[in-house]
Amino acid sequence: MISLNNLRPKKGSTHRKKRLGTGQGSGHGQTSTRGQKGQNSTSGGSKPWGFEGGQMPLLRRIPKSGFNNDKFRKEYQYVNVSSLEKYFNKGEEVNCETLAKKGLIKRNLPVKILGDGEIKKSLNVTADAFSKSAKEKIEKAGGKAAIKSEK
């Protein structure tokens, strides 16, 4: 019966470690399979990662342009006006709690309403941010678009 304490590799699948520098009779003595001379024959002779024989390394050849401002980026969850039209009834209050109950948002992030689609119902929408077109569409339908006050 096989159990964790008697697991073994399959016969012939593993090899003995090459024992270097253990005398002439070992077959790996004297130069320890490193050859006679050259950069890698002694300790410390290896080249650093990415070294290309003196050629300009790839990581230094490729262009390093661009700018990343993730440190100050504000991340939002997005809800389209068409979703508000689909999931809410006329005159209903729309805020983070009601959006979460309907399954339109999941994470605990600020909510931004975007203007994709049409809305004909008048809704009172409270969110952290609105796109211009979303605000116009909500107000045109007779609703209110209010930005949530910071606590």
C-alpha positions in Angstrom: 0.0 0.0 0.0 1.3 3.5 -0.9 1.4 6.1 1.8 3.4 9.4 2.3 6.1 7.7 4.3 7.1 5.2 1.6 6.9 7.2 -1.6 9.9 6.7 -3.8 10.8 8.0 -7.3 10.4 5.5 -10.1 13.5 3.3 -10.6 15.9 4.9 -13.1 14.2 8.3 -13.0 16.7 9.9 -10.7 20.5 10.3 -11.0 23.2 10.5 -8.4 24.6 13.9 -7.7 27.9 14.6 -9.5 30.5 14.8 -6.6 33.1 17.2 -7.8 36.7 17.6 -6.7 36.9 14.3 -4.8 40.3 13.1 -6.1 41.8 11.6 -9.2 40.0 8.3 -8.9 36.5 9.8 -9.0 36.8 10.8 -12.6 35.8 14.4 -11.6 39.0 15.4 -9.8 41.7 18.0 -10.6 39.7 20.5 -12.7 36.3 19.2 -11.4 34.7 19.0 -14.9 35.3 22.7 -15.5 38.0 22.4 -18.1 41.6 23.8 -18.0 41.3 27.6 -18.2 38.7 30.2 -18.9 36.3 32.5 -17.1 34.1 29.8 -15.6 37.0 27.5 -14.4 37.3 29.2 -11.0 34.8 30.4 -8.5 33.1 33.7 -9.2 33.6 33.2 -12.9 29.9 33.2 -13.9 28.4 36.1 -15.8 25.5 38.1 -14.4 21.9 37.4 -15.5 21.1 39.1 -18.8 24.8 39.5 -19.8 25.1 39.2 -23.6 28.8 39.1 -24.1 29.3 42.8 -24.0 26.5 43.5 -26.5 24.0 46.1 -25.1 21.5 43.9 -23.2 17.9 43.5 -24.3 16.5 45.2 -21.2 18.7 48.3 -21.9 17.9 48.3 -25.7 14.1 48.5 -25.4 12.5 51.9 -25.1 11.5 52.9 -21.6 8.8 55.5 -22.3 5.5 56.0 -20.5 4.2 57.3 -17.3 2.3 55.4 -14.6 0.2 57.5 -12.1 -1.4 54.5 -10.3 -0.4 56.0 -6.9 -3.0 58.8 -7.3 -5.6 57.0 -9.5 -9.1 56.8 -8.2 -10.7 53.5 -9.0 -14.5 53.3 -9.6 -17.2 50.7 -10.1 -19.2 51.6 -13.2 -22.9 51.4 -13.7 -24.6 52.5 -17.0 -27.8 54.5 -17.2 -29.3 51.6 -19.2 -28.9 49.4 -16.1 -30.7 51.9 -13.9 -33.6 51.9 -16.5 -33.7 48.1 -16.4 -33.5 47.4 -12.7 -35.3 50.4 -11.0 -38.9 51.6 -11.0 -40.0 55.2 -11.5 -39.3 57.5 -8.5 -37.1 55.0 -6.7 -34.0 56.0 -4.7 -30.8 54.8 -6.3 -27.6 54.7 -4.1 -24.8 52.3 -3.3 -26.9 50.1 -1.0 -29.7 49.7 -3.6 -27.2 49.0 -6.4 -25.6 46.3 -4.3 -28.9 44.7 -3.5 -29.8 44.5 -7.2 -26.3 43.0 -7.9 -25.0 45.9 -10.0 -22.0 46.5 -7.9 -19.9 44.1 -5.8 -16.8 45.6 -4.3 -16.6 48.3 -1.7 -15.4 51.0 -4.1 -16.8 54.4 -5.2 -19.5 54.2 -7.8 -19.6 56.2 -11.1 -22.7 56.4 -13.3 -21.9 56.3 -17.0 -24.2 57.5 -19.8 -24.4 54.4 -22.0 -27.9 53.7 -23.1 -31.2 55.5 -22.6 -33.3 56.3 -19.5 -37.0 57.3 -19.5 -37.8 56.8 -15.8 -37.3 59.7 -13.3 -34.9 58.4 -10.6 -33.2 60.0 -7.6 -29.6 58.9 -8.1 -26.9 59.4 -5.5 -23.3 58.3 -6.5 -19.7 59.2 -6.0 -19.3 60.5 -9.6 -21.3 61.0 -12.9 -20.2 61.3 -16.5 -21.6 64.5 -18.2 -23.9 62.5 -20.5 -25.2 60.4 -17.6 -26.1 63.5 -15.5 -27.8 65.1 -18.5 -29.9 61.9 -19.3 -31.0 61.5 -15.7 -32.1 65.1 -15.4 -33.7 65.1 -18.8 -35.8 62.1 -17.7 -37.0 64.2 -14.7 -34.7 62.7 -12.1 -32.0 64.0 -9.8 -28.3 63.2 -10.0 -26.6 64.0 -6.7 -23.0 63.5 -5.8 -22.6 61.6 -2.5 -21.2 63.9 0.2 -17.8 62.8 1.7 -17.9 61.7 5.3 
